[in-house]
Amino acid sequence: MSSSSKKGSTSSVAIWSALIAIYIVWGSTYLAIRFAVETMPPFLTAGFRFLIAGGVLYIFRRLRGDKAPLRLEWRSAAIVGLFLLVGGNGGVMWAEQRVASGIAALLIASVPLWIALLDSLRPGGRRPDRWVIVGVLAGFAGIIILIGPAQLIGIQGEVDPVGAMVLLLAALSWAAGSLYNRGAKLPDSPLLGTGMEMLVGSLGLFILGTVTGEWSQMELTSFSTRSLLGFAYLVVFGSWVGFASYVWLLRVAPTMLVATYAYVNPLVAILLGSLLAGEALTPRVVLAVMFILGSVVLITLTNPATSKPAAAENAPIASGND
């Protein structure tokens, strides 16, 4: 059965059930990250998360008959994994020690802005039309509103500048990895490719954790129950349940519909952060949400270069936290 036939025959109830699962699961992972890094070191925590999740995915797909990856495929997986998981997810993990989970989700939602910008600058890239330009400008205006000094913006409630900068760099890294992924040689199986990227990413995160001296903080007795539950949630729901739903949707649902997670996840993260972690929902945040998510919707709807979720063609790595 062709891909188009599958998309036409799949129950809309099943599609929307999977889509809502992604909205909730990936939107809630930002809060799970915040809870995890309360007492656990960020880079090593992410490293163990992706070692476990990636190892299980890789072994599962190999047992299901997927061929052993070629050396070129491992190289591509290494590059994508380092950009997405070390630079992207590692940055989110570290920054959420300083920045609220809802703010982190909102800044990571800027990934389509960076993709549109990078795609326009690279040789042979797509030149943006006027609506994409408007979307990019609106998005960066929202970022300035969110993280700019109160004296400049005229709205109280500043965000930690170091944490915000790391999140923007994480979003930039995610965008670069997503663009590279489109032409990269990776296995035909999305889950096998994802497992490979997770394994390489975990190695990079372990190196980063070692360089920053995190092994001295790896004492199980010092980890809170909430942090351990957050870590378990990231592995089981963020990395397995979310990815399984995502891969299935990419095969049976319109890509533009699947891409809507990019602007629903931050809203879920902001709501959960406010309800469950007491994160302030200030006028500055509300205004920034309007600008940033509005720009993401505009760019996603008008620019094919960003209509596909990150790594949709080969490996279903979807956002800076999942």
C-alpha positions in Angstrom: 0.0 0.0 0.0 1.4 3.4 -1.0 2.0 6.2 1.5 -0.9 8.2 0.1 -3.2 5.2 0.3 -2.3 4.7 4.0 -3.0 8.4 4.7 -6.4 8.1 3.1 -7.5 4.9 4.8 -6.3 5.5 8.4 -9.0 6.4 10.9 -9.1 10.1 11.8 -9.8 9.1 15.4 -6.6 7.1 15.5 -4.6 10.0 13.9 -6.0 12.6 16.3 -5.4 10.3 19.3 -1.8 9.9 18.3 -1.4 13.6 17.7 -3.0 14.6 21.0 -0.6 12.1 22.7 2.3 13.9 21.1 0.9 17.3 22.1 0.7 16.2 25.7 3.7 13.9 26.0 6.2 16.2 24.3 4.7 19.3 25.8 5.1 17.8 29.3 8.7 16.7 28.8 9.9 20.3 29.5 8.4 20.0 33.0 9.9 16.5 33.4 13.3 18.0 32.5 12.9 20.7 35.1 12.1 18.2 37.8 15.0 15.9 36.7 17.7 18.6 36.8 16.6 19.8 40.3 18.9 17.1 41.8 20.5 15.4 38.9 23.4 16.7 36.7 22.0 17.8 33.3 24.4 16.4 30.8 24.9 12.9 32.4 21.2 12.7 33.0 20.5 13.3 29.3 23.3 10.9 28.4 21.8 8.0 30.4 18.4 8.9 29.1 19.5 8.5 25.5 21.8 5.5 26.2 18.8 3.6 27.5 16.2 4.8 25.0 18.6 4.6 22.0 19.9 1.2 23.0 16.5 -0.3 23.3 15.4 1.2 20.0 18.5 0.0 18.2 18.3 -3.6 19.6 14.6 -3.8 18.9 14.9 -2.8 15.3 17.9 -5.1 14.7 16.0 -8.0 16.1 13.1 -7.0 13.9 15.3 -7.6 10.9 16.8 -4.2 10.1 20.2 -4.4 8.4 23.4 -3.4 10.2 24.0 0.3 9.5 26.8 1.2 7.1 29.8 3.3 8.2 28.4 6.2 6.3 25.1 5.9 8.0 26.8 5.9 11.4 28.7 9.0 10.4 25.5 10.8 9.4 23.8 9.6 12.6 26.8 11.0 14.6 26.5 14.4 13.0 22.8 14.6 13.5 22.9 13.3 17.0 25.6 15.7 18.1 23.7 18.7 16.7 20.2 17.6 17.9 20.9 15.8 21.2 24.2 17.3 22.5 23.7 20.8 21.3 19.9 20.8 21.3 18.7 18.6 24.1 21.9 19.1 26.2 21.4 22.8 26.0 17.8 22.6 27.2 18.8 20.3 30.1 21.4 22.7 31.3 19.4 25.8 30.8 16.4 24.6 32.7 18.5 24.8 35.8 18.1 28.6 35.4 15.0 29.1 33.2 11.4 28.0 33.8 10.2 25.1 31.7 7.5 27.1 29.9 10.1 29.7 28.9 12.4 27.0 27.7 9.7 25.5 25.5 8.8 28.9 24.1 12.4 29.7 23.1 12.9 26.2 21.6 9.8 26.9 19.5 12.0 29.3 17.6 13.5 26.3 15.7 11.5 27.0 12.5 12.7 30.6 12.5 16.3 29.4 12.6 15.6 26.7 9.9 14.1 29.4 7.6 17.1 31.7 8.2 19.8 29.0 7.8 18.1 27.6 4.7 18.1 31.0 3.1 21.9 31.4 3.8 23.2 28.0 2.7 24.3 27.4 -0.9 21.3 26.2 -2.9 18.9 26.9 -0.1 15.4 28.2 -0.4 15.0 32.0 -0.5 12.2 33.1 1.8 9.2 34.9 0.5 7.7 38.0 2.1 5.5 36.0 4.5 8.4 34.0 5.8 10.4 37.2 6.3 7.5 38.7 8.2 7.3 35.5 10.3 11.0 35.5 11.1 11.0 39.2 12.0 7.9 38.7 14.2 9.5 35.7 15.9 12.7 37.5 16.8 10.6 40.4 18.0 8.9 37.9 20.3 12.3 36.7 21.5 13.3 40.2 22.3 10.1 40.8 24.2 10.7 37.6 26.2 14.4 38.1 27.1 15.1 41.8 26.6 15.9 44.0 29.6 12.9 45.5 31.4 14.2 49.0 30.8 14.1 48.3 27.1 10.8 46.4 26.9 8.9 48.3 29.5 7.5 45.0 31.0 8.7 43.4 34.2 9.6 39.8 34.6 13.1 39.3 33.1 14.4 35.9 32.1 17.9 34.7 33.1 20.0 36.0 30.2 22.6 33.1 30.3 19.9 30.4 30.3 18.0 32.2 27.5 21.2 32.5 25.4 21.9 28.8 25.9 18.4 28.0 24.8 18.7 30.1 21.7 22.0 28.3 20.8 20.2 25.0 21.5 17.5 26.0 19.0 20.1 27.0 16.5 21.9 23.7 16.9 18.6 21.8 16.4 17.9 23.8 13.2 21.3 23.1 11.8 21.0 19.4 12.6 17.5 19.2 11.1 18.7 20.8 7.8 21.7 18.5 7.6 19.5 15.5 8.2 17.5 16.1 5.1 20.3 15.1 2.8 22.1 12.7 5.1 22.5 9.0 4.4 20.6 7.2 7.2 18.9 3.8 7.5 15.5 3.4 5.9 14.0 2.6 9.3 13.3 5.8 11.2 13.4 4.1 14.6 16.8 2.5 13.8 18.2 5.8 12.7 16.8 7.4 15.9 18.4 4.8 18.0 21.7 5.4 16.4 21.5 9.1 16.9 20.6 8.6 20.5 23.5 6.3 21.1 26.0 8.7 19.5 24.3 11.6 21.3 24.6 9.9 24.7 28.4 9.5 24.1 28.7 13.2 23.4 26.7 14.0 26.5 28.8 11.7 28.6 32.0 13.5 27.3 30.4 16.9 28.1 29.4 15.7 31.5 32.9 14.5 32.2 34.5 17.7 31.1 32.2 19.8 33.3 32.8 17.5 36.3 29.3 16.1 36.7 30.4 12.6 37.8 31.0 13.9 41.3 27.3 14.7 41.4 26.1 11.2 40.4 25.1 9.9 43.8 21.8 8.1 43.8 21.1 9.0 47.4 21.1 12.7 46.5 18.5 12.3 43.8 15.0 13.2 44.8 12.0 11.1 44.0 10.6 13.8 41.8 13.9 13.9 39.8 13.9 10.2 39.3 10.3 10.1 38.2 11.1 13.0 35.8 14.0 11.0 34.3 11.8 7.8 34.0 9.1 9.9 32.2 11.6 11.3 29.7 12.8 7.8 28.8 9.5 6.0 28.6 7.1 8.7 27.4 9.3 11.3 25.8 11.6 8.9 24.0 9.5 5.8 23.4 5.8 6.6 23.4 6.2 10.0 21.8 8.5 8.7 19.1 6.4 5.7 18.3 3.3 7.9 17.8 5.4 10.4 15.8 6.9 7.8 13.4 3.4 6.3 12.8 1.9 9.7 12.1 4.6 10.6 9.6 3.5 7.5 7.6 -0.3 8.0 7.7 -1.0 11.7 8.3 -0.4 14.9 6.3 3.0 16.3 7.3 1.5 19.8 7.8 -0.8 18.3 10.4 2.0 16.5 12.2 4.0 19.8 12.2 1.4 21.4 14.4 3.1 19.9 17.5 5.7 22.7 17.1 3.3 25.4 18.2 1.1 23.3 20.5 3.9 21.8 22.7 5.0 25.2 24.1 1.4 26.1 25.1 1.1 22.7 26.9 4.5 23.3 28.5 3.6 26.8 29.7 0.2 25.6 31.1 1.7 22.7 32.9 4.6 24.8 34.3 2.1 27.3 35.6 -0.2 24.7 37.1 2.2 22.1 38.5 5.4 24.1 39.2 4.1 27.5 40.0 5.8 29.2 37.1 4.7 32.8 36.6 2.5 33.5 33.6 3.4 37.2 33.2 2.2 39.7 30.6 5.7 39.5 29.1 5.3 35.7 28.5 1.8 36.1 27.1 2.9 38.8 24.6 6.0 36.7 23.6 3.8 33.7 23.1 1.6 35.6 20.6 4.6 36.8 18.6 6.7 33.6 18.6 4.0 31.1 18.1 2.3 33.3 15.6 5.5 33.5 13.6 6.0 29.7 13.8 2.4 29.2 12.4 3.1 31.7 9.6 6.4 30.2 8.6 5.2 26.6 8.9 2.2 27.3 6.7 4.1 29.2 4.0 7.6 27.7 3.9 8.0 24.0 2.8 11.5 24.0 4.2 10.0 24.1 7.7 6.7 22.3 7.2 8.3 19.0 8.0 9.1 18.4 11.6 12.7 18.1 12.5 14.3 15.0 11.0 11.0 13.8 9.6 12.5 12.1 6.6 14.8 9.7 8.3 15.0 9.9 12.1 12.1 11.2 14.2 13.8 13.6 16.5 11.2 16.2 16.9 12.1 19.0 19.3 14.7 20.2 21.7 13.4 18.2 24.6 11.8 15.0 23.6 
